[in-house]
Amino acid sequence: QVQLVESGGGLVQPGGSLRLSCAASGSIFSVNIMGWYRQAPGKQRELVAVITSGGSTHYADSVKGRFTISRDNAKNTVYLQMNSLKPEDTAVYYCNAYIVVVTPRSEKFYWGQGTQVTVSS
């Protein structure tokens, strides 16, 4: 059984910062690409940022220069540092990871349960 557990969401004022964390646990052989997605009310889920196991990153244009994705491979954890937050960043943020499982041997994308981020004064 593999789980992705997110933490760090909450309410913040415009211009503020939040740091999201997502830890993968279970019978894990390896964790490949990890990322963050978000879904605002009435909108489709969209990519925010992804990071490979080697540290290469990709960001949505809307968050470039404000958000930073990083990971700790030893802890199977990915982070999202969000600065200069705007009301339009308000959404449920989901962690996503491509995981190779030891037993039974399998590999696929897993999703976290989501964490709410609200940017409002």
Disulfide bonds with the S-S distance in Angstrom:
Cys22-Cys95 2.09
